[in-house]
């Protein structure tokens, strides 16, 4: 083990002189970044953190002793003893000339409020330009999320790098030559007609406002010659997390107004561990629902004599409900549940929590059901999502969580994606997978259908539906038969390998080919590559888990990782791609019927005793019913009352007719949500909920 000391770090740095001051750079650091760390800001436009340095704008040029031409500081590394001048007369004249040339083409009124061009013009005293302007292109408002105003474009190519190198969507390009050069979308079509997926990475990268969120752009009638002020001007920033999928992207909301008039104007990616500043179309633009006119804002109680059905207009809940005060609604909700508990016992009650709430909300909800209702009949959508994955992971690994983050693909030599479509469902995760493939990692796509990531794949295995186990066992057979397992890992970290080996050897790829539809040679090639790695990682989604053999599918994936030792290191491991934003946290917090928080089993007396002491209440001895079992019990009349918070089983359960009939047949149904969902339409009392933004 190496011990790093101050002396060690000092010898690793590169000392050089900047404007007469000695500063130090770390290995690989550019002059621009070393200067910034030392408190010296060198003008720059085409460079931004997170994108590859391009050096095309030349606003960041510096003078280096002994060199004939000025050098771009954004892509030039210092050398020991180098003398650099960023503020010399020669450097400043060149920097100002670049800004003046750009200012000729970009009028101040076309830029966004925090334009980087305007900032550097102000810093260097560039107030006007002596040069003739270009012919300005028309504004393009054809895209629903992004407004294009190339009159503000300085052709820095940050949007091109963001689109092609970060998100790897390959939509934005740089076309033509000389004065005709311009940014284009696909083959120079309107952005709204292009293959743009709306991730907005280009908007976040743009320094001037040539690309803006449609929410902050001027009206559709705006032109470069007659600009209009923005409709909403943000006054503060709020750091938060994206409320959509399970990637866990950190972001910042820009908010305008105060009180009831406040409004989210735009969202920007934050440099979080899961997203590194990136967002997708959902995270960047999907925040307007909190102000939708159909939001529930007052409690509702069903009118007497009104039958239950899912045929209500969400914009007109008063057709079946009447408004109530919070006091009346809470008393009504509690009284109905208390009556059922008193007359039929606690096992006649159940609760569905939400995977879209916080850990704290999940914890409190399961505690309410366990201590207040007196039952463990509490669950959430994990049962219809990755419950099969959790069962197999707990059995095979001892933890239902992912073993490695998505960004570990940076260290992977091979990536398997099976039964998942990250490009649509987890776009930010997909961008990191595409980045790894571009760098040379082998991507193997396994799916009965060909998804967008397939164009980046080394091998695509379009196996026949329901042949998952056959395909995975044939891979295991190859690995075992050709001696590609990791005997040391198996001996030290696993048990039961001999039995698995004997079973797997019965399924060679030649025998399985008629079942899977995949040629034996392809299976052998992929199996060898996975086992040899050196670092291989597996991702899977609902195609694996929402399956009649979901648990067996995941068991096979676990076996592949364990027998080859492809787990426990960066770039290896097992990663179920979660659906909703906090399905993992909700399960961790105990929002499942057979586990207390931290996956402590309900059936174990010593575990129950600890929670009884902690919560000061007697707890039921038997584990509760799952989502599916609760619906069956409600249909049979054994479950008579429910509290559903932030879930919509009347739409998400696999047998809708069965689920809706079961919910409609309850004696008392309390639903808490932000909209009148299909489940809320069947409720006896509806309680408004807060959204993430409140």
CORTACOR-V716868 format. One record per pair of residues at least 4 apart in sequence whose ideal C-beta (glycine too) atoms are under 7 Angstrom apart, sorted by the first residue. I is the first residue (numbers start at 1). J is the second residue. If there is no record, write none. Layout:
i;j
I;J
I;J
This chain:
i;j
4;8
4;9
6;10
7;11
8;12
9;13
12;27
13;24
13;25
13;26
14;24
14;25
14;27
14;78
14;79
14;80
15;22
15;24
15;80
16;23
16;25
16;78
16;79
16;80
16;81
16;82
16;84
17;21
17;22
17;83
17;84
18;23
18;35
18;38
18;40
18;84
18;86
19;85
19;86
19;87
23;34
23;38
25;29
25;34
25;78
28;77
29;33
29;34
29;77
30;34
30;53
30;73
30;74
30;75
30;76
30;77
31;35
31;62
31;73
31;76
31;78
31;84
32;36
32;42
32;44
32;47
32;60
32;73
32;74
33;37
34;38
34;78
35;40
35;42
35;73
35;86
36;40
36;41
40;86
42;60
42;62
42;73
42;86
43;59
43;60
43;95
43;120
43;123
43;124
44;59
44;60
44;74
45;57
45;59
45;116
45;117
45;120
45;154
45;156
45;207
46;54
46;56
46;57
46;156
46;157
46;158
47;53
47;60
47;74
48;158
48;205
50;276
50;277
51;158
51;161
51;162
51;166
51;205
52;161
52;165
53;74
53;75
54;157
54;161
55;72
55;74
55;75
56;156
56;157
57;98
57;156
58;72
58;98
59;95
59;98
59;99
59;120
60;72
60;73
60;74
61;70
61;71
61;72
61;91
61;94
61;95
62;70
62;71
62;73
62;84
62;85
62;86
62;91
63;70
63;85
63;88
63;90
63;91
64;71
64;82
64;84
65;83
67;71
70;91
70;94
71;76
72;76
73;86
78;82
78;84
85;91
86;91
87;91
87;92
88;92
89;93
90;94
91;95
92;96
93;97
94;98
95;99
95;124
96;100
96;124
96;126
97;101
98;102
99;103
99;120
99;121
99;124
99;126
100;104
100;126
100;129
100;130
100;131
101;131
102;106
102;117
102;154
103;121
103;126
103;129
104;129
104;131
104;132
104;133
105;133
105;134
106;110
106;111
106;117
106;152
106;154
106;208
108;118
109;227
110;149
110;151
110;152
110;224
110;227
111;115
111;117
111;118
111;152
111;208
111;209
112;208
112;209
112;212
115;119
115;207
115;208
115;209
116;120
116;207
116;208
117;121
117;154
117;207
117;208
118;122
119;123
120;124
121;126
134;179
136;151
136;224
137;150
137;151
137;182
139;148
139;149
139;222
139;223
139;224
140;148
140;190
140;191
141;147
141;220
142;190
142;191
142;192
142;193
143;191
143;192
143;196
144;214
145;198
145;200
145;213
145;214
145;281
145;285
146;191
146;198
146;200
146;203
146;211
146;213
146;214
147;212
147;214
147;217
148;191
148;211
149;209
149;210
149;212
149;224
150;182
150;183
150;210
151;224
152;208
152;209
152;210
153;183
153;208
153;210
154;208
155;181
155;183
156;207
157;161
157;174
158;162
158;205
158;206
158;207
159;163
159;172
159;183
159;202
159;205
159;206
159;211
160;164
160;172
160;173
160;174
161;165
161;166
162;166
162;167
162;201
162;202
162;205
163;167
163;169
163;170
163;171
163;172
163;201
163;202
164;168
164;170
164;172
166;201
166;278
166;431
167;199
167;201
167;431
168;431
168;434
168;435
168;438
169;197
169;199
171;185
171;186
171;194
171;195
171;196
172;183
172;185
172;202
173;184
174;181
174;183
175;182
175;184
175;188
176;180
176;181
176;182
177;181
184;188
185;189
185;191
185;194
185;196
186;194
186;195
189;193
189;194
191;196
197;281
198;281
198;285
199;279
199;280
199;281
199;284
199;427
200;204
200;279
200;281
200;284
200;285
201;205
201;278
202;206
202;211
203;211
203;212
203;213
204;268
204;269
206;210
206;211
212;216
212;217
213;266
215;265
215;266
216;230
216;232
216;265
216;266
218;222
218;227
218;228
218;230
219;228
222;227
222;228
232;256
232;263
232;265
233;256
234;254
234;255
234;256
234;265
235;255
235;256
236;255
237;252
237;253
237;254
238;252
238;253
238;255
239;252
239;270
240;251
240;253
240;692
241;248
241;250
242;249
242;251
242;279
242;283
242;581
243;356
243;581
243;692
244;282
244;283
244;286
244;581
245;425
245;426
245;579
245;581
246;577
246;578
246;579
246;580
246;581
246;583
246;584
247;274
247;275
247;406
247;426
247;428
247;429
248;274
249;269
249;272
249;274
249;275
249;279
249;283
249;428
250;270
250;272
250;275
251;267
251;268
251;269
251;270
251;279
251;283
252;268
252;270
253;264
253;267
253;287
254;265
254;266
255;262
255;263
255;264
255;265
256;262
256;263
256;265
257;261
257;262
257;263
258;262
263;291
264;287
264;693
267;279
267;283
267;284
267;287
269;275
269;277
269;278
269;279
270;277
271;276
271;277
273;405
274;405
274;406
275;279
275;428
278;428
278;431
279;283
279;284
279;428
280;284
280;427
280;428
281;285
282;286
287;693
290;691
290;693
293;315
294;314
294;315
294;675
294;676
295;674
295;675
296;673
296;674
296;675
296;676
296;686
296;688
297;688
298;323
298;688
299;324
299;326
299;329
299;685
299;686
299;687
299;688
300;317
300;321
300;322
300;323
300;324
300;685
300;686
301;321
301;322
301;324
301;329
301;332
301;685
302;306
302;320
302;321
302;683
302;684
303;320
303;321
303;322
306;320
308;664
308;682
309;681
310;650
310;660
310;678
310;681
310;682
312;317
312;319
312;320
312;676
312;681
313;319
314;675
314;676
317;321
317;676
318;322
321;686
324;328
324;329
325;329
326;330
327;331
328;332
329;333
329;685
329;687
330;334
331;335
332;336
332;685
333;337
333;670
333;685
333;687
334;338
335;339
336;340
336;641
336;668
336;684
337;341
337;349
337;641
337;643
337;668
337;670
338;342
339;343
340;344
340;348
340;349
340;640
340;641
340;667
340;668
341;345
341;346
341;349
341;373
341;374
344;348
344;640
346;373
346;374
346;375
346;620
347;375
347;377
348;638
348;639
348;640
348;641
349;373
349;375
349;377
349;641
350;375
350;377
350;625
350;630
350;639
350;642
351;365
351;369
351;373
351;377
351;378
351;642
351;643
352;379
352;380
352;627
352;642
352;644
352;645
352;647
352;649
353;362
353;365
353;366
353;378
353;380
353;586
353;591
353;645
354;380
354;645
354;646
354;647
355;380
355;381
355;382
355;580
355;582
355;583
355;586
356;580
356;581
356;582
356;646
357;361
357;362
357;582
357;646
358;582
359;363
359;582
359;585
359;588
359;589
360;364
361;365
362;366
362;585
362;586
362;589
362;591
363;367
363;589
363;590
363;597
364;368
365;369
365;591
365;645
366;370
366;378
366;589
366;590
366;591
367;371
367;615
368;372
369;373
369;375
369;377
369;378
370;376
370;378
370;619
371;615
371;617
374;620
375;620
375;624
376;593
376;602
376;620
376;623
376;624
377;593
377;624
377;625
377;630
378;591
378;593
378;624
379;383
379;592
379;593
379;626
379;627
379;630
380;586
380;591
380;647
381;385
381;580
381;583
381;647
381;652
382;386
382;387
382;390
382;583
382;586
382;587
382;592
383;387
383;626
383;627
383;628
384;627
384;652
384;654
385;542
385;545
385;579
385;583
386;390
386;545
386;576
386;578
386;583
387;391
388;392
388;545
388;550
388;551
388;554
389;393
389;545
389;554
389;576
390;394
390;400
390;587
391;395
391;551
392;396
392;551
392;554
392;555
392;558
393;397
393;399
393;400
393;554
393;558
394;398
394;399
394;400
396;555
396;558
397;558
400;587
400;599
401;584
402;575
402;576
403;567
403;573
403;574
403;575
404;408
404;537
404;572
404;573
404;575
406;429
406;432
406;575
407;432
408;412
408;537
408;570
408;571
408;573
409;415
409;432
409;433
409;436
409;441
409;537
410;436
411;535
411;570
411;571
412;436
412;441
412;535
412;536
412;537
412;571
413;441
413;442
413;533
413;534
413;535
413;536
414;441
414;442
414;444
414;529
414;530
414;533
414;536
415;433
415;436
415;441
415;443
415;444
415;537
415;539
416;444
416;446
416;530
416;538
416;539
417;422
417;433
417;445
417;453
417;539
418;446
418;447
418;540
418;544
419;447
419;540
419;541
419;542
419;543
419;544
420;539
420;540
420;541
420;543
420;577
421;425
421;451
421;541
422;426
422;429
422;430
422;433
422;453
422;577
423;427
423;430
423;451
423;452
423;453
425;541
426;430
426;577
427;431
429;433
429;577
430;434
430;453
431;435
432;436
433;437
433;443
433;453
434;438
434;456
435;439
436;441
437;441
437;443
437;456
442;458
442;529
443;453
443;456
443;457
443;458
444;457
444;458
444;459
444;461
444;526
445;451
445;453
445;454
445;457
445;460
445;461
446;461
446;463
446;471
447;451
447;462
447;543
448;462
448;463
448;464
448;465
450;454
450;460
450;462
453;457
454;460
459;522
459;525
459;526
461;518
461;522
461;526
463;467
463;471
463;516
463;517
463;518
464;516
464;517
467;471
467;515
467;516
468;472
468;544
468;549
468;553
469;473
469;549
469;552
469;553
469;556
470;474
470;507
470;512
470;515
470;516
471;475
471;512
471;516
471;518
472;476
472;556
472;557
472;560
473;477
473;504
473;507
473;556
474;478
474;507
474;508
474;509
474;512
474;516
474;523
475;479
475;523
475;526
475;527
475;560
476;480
476;504
476;556
476;559
476;560
476;563
477;481
477;504
477;505
477;507
477;508
477;509
478;482
478;509
478;523
478;524
478;527
478;528
479;484
479;485
479;527
479;531
479;563
479;564
480;485
480;501
480;504
480;505
481;505
482;528
484;528
484;531
484;532
484;564
485;490
485;563
485;564
486;490
486;564
486;565
487;491
488;492
489;493
489;565
490;494
490;497
490;563
494;562
496;500
497;501
497;563
498;502
499;503
500;504
500;559
501;505
507;511
507;512
509;513
509;520
509;523
509;524
510;520
512;516
513;518
513;519
513;520
518;522
518;523
520;524
521;525
522;526
523;527
524;528
525;529
526;530
527;531
528;532
530;536
530;560
530;564
531;564
533;566
535;569
535;571
535;572
536;566
536;572
537;571
537;572
537;573
537;575
538;557
538;561
538;574
538;575
539;575
539;577
540;544
540;557
540;576
540;577
541;577
542;546
542;579
544;550
544;553
544;554
545;550
545;554
545;576
546;550
547;553
549;553
550;554
551;555
552;556
553;557
554;558
555;559
556;560
557;561
557;574
558;562
558;574
559;563
560;564
561;566
561;567
561;573
561;574
562;567
566;572
567;572
567;573
567;574
568;572
578;583
578;584
579;583
582;586
583;587
584;588
585;589
586;591
587;591
587;592
588;598
589;597
590;595
590;596
590;597
593;623
593;624
593;625
593;626
594;601
594;602
594;623
595;599
595;600
595;601
595;602
596;600
596;602
596;607
596;611
600;607
601;607
602;608
602;623
603;623
604;608
605;609
606;610
607;611
608;612
608;619
609;613
610;614
611;615
611;619
612;617
612;618
612;619
625;629
625;630
625;633
626;630
627;631
627;649
628;632
629;633
630;634
630;639
631;635
631;649
631;653
631;658
631;659
631;662
632;636
633;638
633;639
634;639
634;662
634;663
634;665
634;666
635;658
635;661
635;662
635;665
640;666
640;667
641;666
641;667
641;668
642;666
642;669
643;670
644;649
644;671
644;679
645;672
646;672
646;673
646;689
648;652
648;677
648;678
648;679
649;653
649;659
649;663
649;679
650;659
650;660
650;663
650;678
650;679
650;682
651;677
651;678
653;659
655;659
656;660
657;661
658;662
659;663
660;664
660;682
661;665
663;669
663;679
663;682
664;682
668;684
669;682
669;683
669;684
670;683
670;684
670;685
670;687
671;679
671;680
671;683
671;686
672;687
672;689
673;677
673;680
673;689
674;689
674;691
676;680
676;681
676;686
680;686
690;694
